[in-house]
Structure formats: C-alpha cells, structure tokens
C-alpha cells in the first residue's frame, strides 16, 4: 500500500475495499448532499492570522473534558455498525482511542455491545443514545452503559425520523445478515428487515420515539447520574434550551449531513452556539473535520474539542485498529504543527484573533 500522508486518502482506499452498499452508507448524505459538501468547504473559507517570533519549542495539546484528562481535543464520534467496515469493528476503534489517550463515543447501533467494548481494557468512553419508543429499553441500555464504565451520554436529538439518504434507498440498505445491533440482540431488536427502500429507515420508523422533547432530557437525568451531552444543536435558541434543561455539554452537529439537507455546515453554526453558551457549558464540534487545521479553526471559534466520524470508519476499513491509530496521530501532528506556526504553545492560547471568517471580512468591508 502506498504511503498515506493525510486523513482524506483513506476514503478512496475504503471505497475500493468495501461493498458498494456499505461504502455508500458510510459516505453519503441526505438528498442533494449540499450540506455534505458544505461541511468540508466551509472550513476552507476560514483563514489564519498567525503570530510570529514566539517560542514554540514545547507544544501542549492536553485538555480536560467533563473532568477527564485527554491527550488532545480530538475525539471519536459515534458511528453505527462498524463491523461492516472491519471484523473487529468498534473493538478496534476503542483500542485505538485508548492508545491515543482520547475519548471514543459508542453508537447505540453498534455491532459490538457496551460490555464487549468495555472488555477491551481501560479507556474513556461516552455512549450515544437514541431514545426508543419503549422507555424500558432506554432504561436498560443506559444502566448497562453505566455498569460498563461509560462516562457520559451523548443524546442524539436530530433524528425523530431518518433523513432521506437516496444511496441507501437505491441499495436497499440493510445490516448484513451475519451482523446484529448487539446492544439490542437479547431484545429481538438487533436485526433489520429487508425492504424496497432503506431497511434502516424502516427500523427507525418502527423503533425510535418521535415524541422526544426537551422534557426527556430531564427524564434522562432521573434514570442516570451520567452527564448528558445534547448532540444535534445548531442554533442559539436551542442552546438556551439545552442550558435551561440541564445539559452538561452541547455537540454542534448536523448528523454528518445525513438528516436535513441545506442546513449550514457545523463550523458555520459553531460561533452562534458558543456565543449563546457564554461559557456555561462546553461546546463541541462534530462534522467535516479532516485536518489539524480544521481542529485549530474550531478551537479558535470557541469549541472545547472536536469529534471525528467518517475518517475513523474509512481508516478502520483499510487497516483496522492501526488505521484508526494513524488517523488520530496524523490529526494530532497536524494540529501541533498548526499551533506552532500560529504561535500557540497550548490550547488556551488559541483565540478568536487567530482566524478570519466570512463574517469578519463582510464587517471590515462595511467600515
């Protein structure tokens, strides 16, 4: 295999290796896929204002997330059904995250159970939650995650219905027959039926609770002591409500551009959310991160850290645990270089003054 020099190169290799149905499921977005492209392209419109003649011989990227010390502000987002990419799936990802000293978020729809992921050894892990119509299932699942040592719940709030993913409809996507959604295996909810469109869309329609509302954030606090991150916030209005209802943190996310098309890129929504949060809770970015420069830009706009999704899936498909380790290392190295060339020796030195956005340019042109 040729030398891989950046995260994006894994996608082409994964496309060659994976069955079309699986690659399309991981790679595609909703409808016209405008937001899918914009999640990446919006980063290119943010430019740097580097500072010079600063001693950058020592760079510290360590940070603290919800009381947990991690090696860098780059964490792993929840991605479903990872054993479609590699036989070790989420177990390989968990090991890679632990070896990198960072956080892995496990999807509710994982092909490895919370107990299996816990069995690979120590590591800081969050659990992503979809709320099922049967709340007893939710109680059981949250309790199992707690017992397995997970440290926070990432509640996904942007999926009352599944977005229209046309590649999945064309492919009649369903979970390969040798795999199950392991967290629901004993509840007879671990398989998907084949349909004439998307088996996953039919599964979601049958199982996920469309009545989910802000009061359910409070309800979750009655069944767990774990901090609850609200994943899927993109506006100031919902930021206010997240704070009002006791969220421990916000993940600015558009679900990898897989839900509502023509919403802005997450990096474009970030500053609005950060401004409204006013430091009362940490705000994280999820979506479109492919470079250490992207991480720096998110931090400069007020994020406490970023989550990466597709790069993990594609590197897992190409080279298993070693691939995920390499992706995390490449992003870490790129972030370190960006910090050095911007004149920042620690994360707290990265400020809004280090970047220029479209809004800044418009404001200056009006002066």
KEVOVO-26519 format. One line per field, with one value per residue (C-alpha): residue number from 1; residue in one letter; x, y, z. Coordinates in nm, 3 decimals. Example, Ala and Ser with C-alpha at 12.3 -4.5 7.8 and 13.67 -1.06 7.14 Angstrom:
<nodes>
i: [1 | 2]
aa: [A | S]
x: [1.230 | 1.367]
y: [-0.450 | -0.106]
z: [0.780 | 0.714]
</nodes>
This chain:
<nodes>
i: [1 | 2 | 3 | 4 | 5 | 6 | 7 | 8 | 9 | 10 | 11 | 12 | 13 | 14 | 15 | 16 | 17 | 18 | 19 | 20 | 21 | 22 | 23 | 24 | 25 | 26 | 27 | 28 | 29 | 30 | 31 | 32 | 33 | 34 | 35 | 36 | 37 | 38 | 39 | 40 | 41 | 42 | 43 | 44 | 45 | 46 | 47 | 48 | 49 | 50 | 51 | 52 | 53 | 54 | 55 | 56 | 57 | 58 | 59 | 60 | 61 | 62 | 63 | 64 | 65 | 66 | 67 | 68 | 69 | 70 | 71 | 72 | 73 | 74 | 75 | 76 | 77 | 78 | 79 | 80 | 81 | 82 | 83 | 84 | 85 | 86 | 87 | 88 | 89 | 90 | 91 | 92 | 93 | 94 | 95 | 96 | 97 | 98 | 99 | 100 | 101 | 102 | 103 | 104 | 105 | 106 | 107 | 108 | 109 | 110 | 111 | 112 | 113 | 114 | 115 | 116 | 117 | 118 | 119 | 120 | 121 | 122 | 123 | 124 | 125 | 126 | 127 | 128 | 129 | 130 | 131 | 132 | 133 | 134 | 135 | 136 | 137 | 138 | 139 | 140 | 141 | 142 | 143 | 144 | 145 | 146 | 147 | 148 | 149 | 150 | 151 | 152 | 153 | 154 | 155 | 156 | 157 | 158 | 159 | 160 | 161 | 162 | 163 | 164 | 165 | 166 | 167 | 168 | 169 | 170 | 171 | 172 | 173 | 174 | 175 | 176 | 177 | 178 | 179 | 180 | 181 | 182 | 183 | 184 | 185 | 186 | 187 | 188 | 189 | 190 | 191 | 192 | 193 | 194 | 195 | 196 | 197 | 198 | 199 | 200 | 201 | 202 | 203 | 204 | 205 | 206 | 207 | 208 | 209 | 210 | 211 | 212 | 213 | 214 | 215 | 216 | 217 | 218 | 219 | 220 | 221 | 222 | 223 | 224 | 225 | 226 | 227 | 228 | 229 | 230 | 231 | 232 | 233 | 234 | 235 | 236 | 237 | 238 | 239 | 240 | 241 | 242 | 243 | 244 | 245 | 246 | 247 | 248 | 249 | 250 | 251 | 252 | 253 | 254 | 255 | 256 | 257 | 258 | 259 | 260 | 261 | 262 | 263 | 264 | 265 | 266 | 267 | 268 | 269 | 270 | 271 | 272 | 273 | 274 | 275 | 276 | 277 | 278 | 279 | 280 | 281 | 282 | 283 | 284 | 285 | 286 | 287 | 288 | 289 | 290 | 291 | 292 | 293 | 294 | 295 | 296 | 297 | 298 | 299 | 300 | 301 | 302 | 303 | 304 | 305 | 306 | 307 | 308 | 309 | 310 | 311 | 312 | 313 | 314 | 315 | 316 | 317 | 318 | 319 | 320 | 321 | 322 | 323 | 324 | 325 | 326 | 327 | 328 | 329 | 330 | 331 | 332 | 333 | 334 | 335 | 336 | 337 | 338 | 339 | 340 | 341 | 342 | 343 | 344 | 345 | 346 | 347 | 348 | 349 | 350 | 351 | 352 | 353 | 354 | 355 | 356 | 357 | 358 | 359 | 360 | 361 | 362 | 363 | 364 | 365 | 366 | 367]
aa: [X | X | X | X | X | X | X | X | X | X | X | X | X | X | X | X | X | X | X | X | X | X | X | X | X | X | X | X | X | X | X | X | X | X | X | X | X | X | X | X | X | X | X | X | X | X | X | X | X | X | X | X | X | X | X | X | X | X | X | X | X | X | X | X | X | X | X | X | X | X | X | X | X | X | X | X | X | X | X | X | X | X | X | X | X | X | X | X | X | X | X | X | X | X | X | X | X | X | X | X | X | X | X | X | X | X | X | X | X | X | X | X | X | X | X | X | X | X | X | X | X | X | X | X | X | X | X | X | X | X | X | X | X | X | X | X | X | X | X | X | X | X | X | X | X | X | X | X | X | X | X | X | X | X | X | X | X | X | X | X | X | X | X | X | X | X | X | X | X | X | X | X | X | X | X | X | X | X | X | X | X | X | X | X | X | X | X | X | X | X | X | X | X | X | X | X | X | X | X | X | X | X | X | X | X | X | X | X | X | X | X | X | X | X | X | X | X | X | X | X | X | X | X | X | X | X | X | X | X | X | X | X | X | X | X | X | X | X | X | X | X | X | X | X | X | X | X | X | X | X | X | X | X | X | X | X | X | X | X | X | X | X | X | X | X | X | X | X | X | X | X | X | X | X | X | X | X | X | X | X | X | X | X | X | X | X | X | X | X | X | X | X | X | X | X | X | X | X | X | X | X | X | X | X | X | X | X | X | X | X | X | X | X | X | X | X | X | X | X | X | X | X | X | X | X | X | X | X | X | X | X | X | X | X | X | X | X | X | X | X | X | X | X | X | X | X | X | X | X | X | X | X | X | X | X | X | X | X | X | X | X | X | X | X | X | X | X]
x: [0.000 | 0.128 | 0.225 | -0.080 | 0.000 | -0.338 | -0.673 | -0.870 | -0.669 | -0.831 | -1.170 | -1.056 | -0.891 | -1.201 | -1.422 | -1.209 | -1.226 | -1.583 | -1.900 | -2.088 | -2.383 | -2.153 | -1.935 | -2.241 | -2.398 | -2.089 | -2.009 | -2.340 | -2.552 | -2.915 | -3.092 | -2.880 | -2.585 | -2.530 | -2.463 | -2.229 | -2.005 | -2.053 | -1.939 | -1.596 | -1.594 | -1.689 | -1.355 | -1.175 | -1.333 | -1.179 | -0.826 | -0.544 | -0.386 | -0.065 | 0.157 | 0.536 | 0.856 | 0.708 | 0.898 | 0.709 | 0.969 | 0.715 | 0.351 | 0.090 | -0.229 | -0.369 | -0.715 | -0.990 | -1.335 | -1.609 | -1.342 | -1.146 | -0.791 | -0.721 | -0.415 | -0.569 | -0.902 | -0.975 | -1.229 | -1.418 | -1.781 | -2.045 | -2.067 | -2.305 | -2.235 | -1.854 | -1.818 | -1.939 | -1.603 | -1.380 | -1.437 | -1.320 | -1.535 | -1.593 | -1.346 | -1.060 | -1.179 | -1.197 | -0.841 | -0.713 | -0.882 | -0.744 | -0.391 | -0.419 | -0.537 | -0.868 | -1.243 | -1.445 | -1.823 | -2.005 | -2.319 | -2.644 | -2.649 | -2.307 | -2.226 | -2.040 | -2.217 | -2.126 | -1.999 | -1.778 | -1.629 | -1.562 | -1.383 | -1.103 | -0.948 | -0.945 | -1.039 | -1.265 | -1.585 | -1.914 | -2.237 | -2.454 | -2.825 | -3.128 | -3.449 | -3.671 | -4.049 | -4.022 | -3.865 | -3.782 | -3.536 | -3.378 | -3.351 | -3.184 | -2.945 | -2.837 | -2.789 | -2.577 | -2.362 | -2.312 | -2.222 | -1.975 | -1.791 | -1.911 | -1.866 | -2.133 | -2.443 | -2.447 | -2.818 | -2.886 | -3.173 | -3.189 | -3.337 | -3.712 | -3.719 | -3.432 | -3.317 | -3.372 | -3.046 | -3.101 | -2.798 | -2.942 | -3.278 | -3.116 | -2.906 | -3.198 | -2.958 | -2.983 | -2.741 | -2.552 | -2.707 | -2.402 | -2.422 | -2.668 | -2.711 | -2.551 | -2.697 | -3.046 | -2.969 | -3.146 | -3.448 | -3.517 | -3.445 | -3.098 | -3.187 | -3.330 | -3.579 | -3.510 | -3.739 | -3.796 | -3.611 | -3.389 | -3.406 | -3.257 | -3.526 | -3.794 | -3.619 | -3.603 | -3.968 | -4.064 | -3.842 | -3.727 | -3.955 | -4.077 | -4.227 | -3.880 | -3.873 | -3.678 | -3.862 | -3.697 | -3.356 | -3.489 | -3.631 | -3.292 | -3.142 | -3.380 | -3.252 | -2.877 | -2.615 | -2.401 | -2.361 | -2.579 | -2.442 | -2.705 | -2.590 | -2.750 | -2.775 | -2.708 | -2.888 | -2.872 | -3.236 | -3.171 | -2.851 | -3.057 | -3.296 | -3.012 | -2.876 | -3.223 | -3.285 | -2.954 | -2.735 | -2.372 | -2.248 | -2.351 | -2.228 | -2.283 | -2.376 | -2.587 | -2.554 | -2.279 | -2.515 | -2.734 | -3.057 | -3.184 | -3.006 | -2.934 | -2.856 | -2.527 | -2.200 | -2.142 | -1.834 | -2.063 | -2.305 | -2.039 | -1.983 | -2.356 | -2.383 | -2.064 | -2.176 | -2.509 | -2.349 | -2.134 | -1.902 | -2.178 | -2.115 | -1.862 | -1.945 | -1.800 | -1.792 | -1.883 | -1.873 | -1.630 | -1.302 | -1.029 | -0.721 | -0.544 | -0.604 | -0.979 | -0.937 | -0.749 | -1.022 | -1.291 | -1.096 | -1.039 | -1.416 | -1.479 | -1.510 | -1.374 | -1.290 | -1.396 | -1.536 | -1.442 | -1.661 | -1.604 | -1.221 | -1.246 | -1.473 | -1.262 | -0.931 | -1.088 | -1.195 | -0.846 | -0.625 | -0.828 | -0.704 | -0.374 | -0.563 | -0.763 | -0.446 | -0.281 | -0.574 | -0.563 | -0.186 | -0.198 | -0.460 | -0.262 | 0.058 | -0.119 | -0.278 | 0.061 | 0.217 | -0.071 | -0.033 | 0.341 | 0.305 | 0.031 | 0.238 | 0.034 | 0.202 | -0.117 | -0.486 | -0.578 | -0.358 | -0.572 | -0.807 | -1.064 | -0.796 | -0.612 | -0.876 | -1.070 | -1.419 | -1.658 | -1.838 | -1.517 | -1.449 | -1.802 | -1.775 | -1.445 | -1.576 | -1.853 | -1.612]
y: [0.000 | 0.345 | 0.582 | 0.760 | 1.120 | 1.260 | 1.150 | 1.207 | 0.946 | 0.669 | 0.733 | 0.641 | 0.323 | 0.233 | 0.279 | 0.025 | -0.223 | -0.204 | -0.344 | -0.065 | -0.079 | -0.034 | 0.239 | 0.434 | 0.404 | 0.548 | 0.813 | 0.954 | 1.240 | 1.341 | 1.427 | 1.663 | 1.626 | 2.003 | 2.006 | 1.707 | 1.916 | 2.232 | 2.061 | 2.043 | 2.352 | 2.591 | 2.522 | 2.650 | 2.994 | 3.039 | 3.177 | 3.215 | 3.520 | 3.357 | 3.525 | 3.507 | 3.517 | 3.311 | 3.025 | 2.715 | 2.455 | 2.294 | 2.245 | 2.118 | 1.977 | 1.813 | 1.913 | 1.821 | 1.716 | 1.684 | 1.623 | 1.368 | 1.441 | 1.353 | 1.392 | 1.618 | 1.788 | 1.530 | 1.262 | 0.988 | 1.047 | 0.773 | 0.581 | 0.290 | -0.067 | -0.059 | -0.434 | -0.367 | -0.192 | -0.442 | -0.769 | -0.611 | -0.302 | -0.096 | -0.304 | -0.193 | 0.167 | 0.152 | 0.021 | 0.288 | 0.567 | 0.437 | 0.410 | 0.770 | 0.884 | 1.020 | 0.959 | 0.717 | 0.755 | 0.428 | 0.431 | 0.280 | 0.098 | -0.058 | -0.410 | -0.462 | -0.433 | -0.191 | -0.488 | -0.611 | -0.265 | -0.238 | -0.575 | -0.446 | -0.262 | 0.081 | 0.394 | 0.698 | 0.621 | 0.801 | 0.632 | 0.777 | 0.727 | 0.706 | 0.708 | 0.413 | 0.416 | 0.158 | 0.357 | 0.039 | -0.042 | 0.302 | 0.247 | -0.091 | 0.044 | 0.343 | 0.124 | -0.121 | 0.163 | 0.288 | -0.061 | -0.098 | 0.213 | 0.466 | 0.822 | 1.031 | 1.003 | 1.176 | 1.215 | 1.245 | 1.492 | 1.548 | 1.213 | 1.196 | 1.047 | 0.930 | 1.173 | 1.077 | 0.908 | 0.822 | 0.597 | 0.374 | 0.367 | 0.265 | -0.002 | -0.121 | -0.084 | -0.333 | -0.473 | -0.771 | -1.098 | -1.207 | -0.890 | -0.762 | -0.443 | -0.603 | -0.373 | -0.493 | -0.854 | -1.000 | -0.775 | -0.904 | -0.553 | -0.626 | -0.708 | -0.510 | -0.638 | -0.607 | -0.354 | -0.195 | 0.118 | 0.151 | -0.113 | 0.132 | 0.393 | 0.131 | 0.024 | 0.383 | 0.444 | 0.137 | 0.187 | 0.548 | 0.777 | 1.072 | 1.236 | 1.307 | 1.660 | 1.878 | 1.731 | 1.398 | 1.549 | 1.599 | 1.246 | 1.102 | 1.283 | 1.084 | 0.749 | 0.821 | 1.022 | 1.044 | 1.387 | 1.433 | 1.593 | 1.713 | 1.619 | 1.798 | 2.162 | 2.424 | 2.739 | 2.989 | 2.920 | 2.552 | 2.635 | 2.835 | 2.543 | 2.293 | 2.506 | 2.552 | 2.177 | 2.092 | 1.961 | 1.907 | 1.999 | 2.061 | 1.888 | 2.111 | 1.851 | 1.808 | 1.430 | 1.418 | 1.594 | 1.283 | 1.435 | 1.772 | 1.890 | 2.262 | 2.328 | 2.519 | 2.343 | 2.278 | 2.504 | 2.783 | 2.727 | 2.694 | 3.058 | 3.128 | 2.841 | 2.938 | 3.300 | 3.194 | 2.940 | 3.214 | 2.957 | 2.799 | 2.458 | 2.316 | 2.324 | 2.064 | 2.042 | 1.733 | 1.737 | 1.778 | 1.765 | 1.619 | 1.823 | 1.951 | 2.296 | 2.225 | 2.139 | 2.465 | 2.667 | 2.505 | 2.577 | 2.937 | 2.979 | 2.855 | 2.476 | 2.278 | 1.992 | 1.813 | 1.471 | 1.280 | 1.017 | 0.914 | 0.926 | 0.657 | 0.437 | 0.464 | 0.405 | 0.114 | -0.039 | -0.001 | -0.106 | -0.190 | -0.062 | 0.050 | 0.266 | 0.442 | 0.495 | 0.652 | 0.887 | 1.008 | 1.052 | 1.241 | 1.483 | 1.528 | 1.600 | 1.846 | 2.027 | 2.053 | 2.198 | 2.445 | 2.561 | 2.609 | 2.803 | 3.018 | 3.097 | 2.896 | 2.671 | 2.549 | 2.520 | 2.815 | 3.039 | 2.966 | 3.265 | 3.417 | 3.661 | 3.374 | 3.334 | 3.537 | 3.426 | 3.541 | 3.748 | 3.927 | 4.013 | 4.147 | 4.353 | 4.504 | 4.590 | 4.796 | 5.005]
z: [0.000 | -0.091 | 0.187 | 0.330 | 0.409 | 0.514 | 0.652 | 0.331 | 0.139 | 0.341 | 0.181 | -0.173 | -0.043 | 0.159 | -0.147 | -0.334 | -0.048 | 0.086 | -0.072 | -0.250 | -0.008 | 0.293 | 0.144 | 0.028 | 0.374 | 0.541 | 0.280 | 0.165 | 0.295 | 0.266 | -0.059 | -0.278 | -0.037 | -0.037 | 0.337 | 0.300 | 0.071 | 0.275 | 0.596 | 0.432 | 0.216 | 0.496 | 0.664 | 0.354 | 0.397 | 0.742 | 0.720 | 0.972 | 1.135 | 1.262 | 1.519 | 1.486 | 1.694 | 1.975 | 2.139 | 2.021 | 2.117 | 2.352 | 2.246 | 2.494 | 2.340 | 2.655 | 2.773 | 3.018 | 2.900 | 3.164 | 3.426 | 3.222 | 3.111 | 2.748 | 2.529 | 2.265 | 2.179 | 1.906 | 1.997 | 1.814 | 1.720 | 1.732 | 1.405 | 1.365 | 1.256 | 1.243 | 1.185 | 0.831 | 0.787 | 0.968 | 1.160 | 1.488 | 1.436 | 1.748 | 1.948 | 1.724 | 1.743 | 2.123 | 2.147 | 1.908 | 2.106 | 2.434 | 2.295 | 2.171 | 2.513 | 2.387 | 2.407 | 2.196 | 2.165 | 2.104 | 1.890 | 2.019 | 1.684 | 1.729 | 1.616 | 1.946 | 2.281 | 2.559 | 2.757 | 2.472 | 2.423 | 2.796 | 2.783 | 2.556 | 2.851 | 3.012 | 2.824 | 2.850 | 2.660 | 2.603 | 2.494 | 2.218 | 2.280 | 2.056 | 2.257 | 2.170 | 2.197 | 2.474 | 2.757 | 2.950 | 2.673 | 2.721 | 3.097 | 3.047 | 2.788 | 2.995 | 3.302 | 3.103 | 2.972 | 3.329 | 3.450 | 3.163 | 3.275 | 3.017 | 3.142 | 2.963 | 2.747 | 2.408 | 2.337 | 1.963 | 1.918 | 1.541 | 1.435 | 1.507 | 1.158 | 0.943 | 0.673 | 0.310 | 0.212 | -0.152 | -0.184 | 0.090 | -0.087 | -0.418 | -0.245 | -0.026 | 0.264 | 0.548 | 0.803 | 0.654 | 0.779 | 0.980 | 1.194 | 1.454 | 1.656 | 1.961 | 2.227 | 2.130 | 2.046 | 2.351 | 2.295 | 1.941 | 1.812 | 1.678 | 1.318 | 1.026 | 0.774 | 0.404 | 0.239 | -0.100 | 0.011 | 0.321 | 0.589 | 0.838 | 0.766 | 0.831 | 1.152 | 1.278 | 1.192 | 1.394 | 1.698 | 1.757 | 1.959 | 1.751 | 2.061 | 2.206 | 2.350 | 2.592 | 2.890 | 2.807 | 2.883 | 3.237 | 3.234 | 3.141 | 3.440 | 3.663 | 3.534 | 3.525 | 3.710 | 3.396 | 3.235 | 2.926 | 2.611 | 2.364 | 2.013 | 1.720 | 1.833 | 1.560 | 1.685 | 1.971 | 2.056 | 2.118 | 2.304 | 2.553 | 2.597 | 2.639 | 2.924 | 3.074 | 3.075 | 3.238 | 2.958 | 3.058 | 2.711 | 2.352 | 2.039 | 1.736 | 1.475 | 1.162 | 1.183 | 0.925 | 0.680 | 0.684 | 0.817 | 0.689 | 0.374 | 0.325 | 0.688 | 0.730 | 0.795 | 1.162 | 1.163 | 1.035 | 1.326 | 1.593 | 1.683 | 1.725 | 1.973 | 2.159 | 2.186 | 2.339 | 2.573 | 2.729 | 2.883 | 3.092 | 2.938 | 2.691 | 2.320 | 2.083 | 1.704 | 1.503 | 1.123 | 0.836 | 1.030 | 0.808 | 0.901 | 1.210 | 1.064 | 1.091 | 1.459 | 1.521 | 1.346 | 1.560 | 1.878 | 1.769 | 1.723 | 2.076 | 2.062 | 2.356 | 2.122 | 1.804 | 1.717 | 1.401 | 1.234 | 0.872 | 0.895 | 1.162 | 0.950 | 0.636 | 0.813 | 1.003 | 0.672 | 0.522 | 0.811 | 1.122 | 1.456 | 1.304 | 1.056 | 1.328 | 1.530 | 1.226 | 1.163 | 1.523 | 1.505 | 1.175 | 1.306 | 1.625 | 1.433 | 1.203 | 1.498 | 1.669 | 1.354 | 1.308 | 1.667 | 1.626 | 1.301 | 1.457 | 1.765 | 2.019 | 2.275 | 2.449 | 2.365 | 2.587 | 2.370 | 2.062 | 2.034 | 1.803 | 1.691 | 1.518 | 1.243 | 0.988 | 0.881 | 0.607 | 0.870 | 0.964 | 0.601 | 0.549 | 0.867 | 0.761 | 0.415 | 0.573 | 0.779]
</nodes>
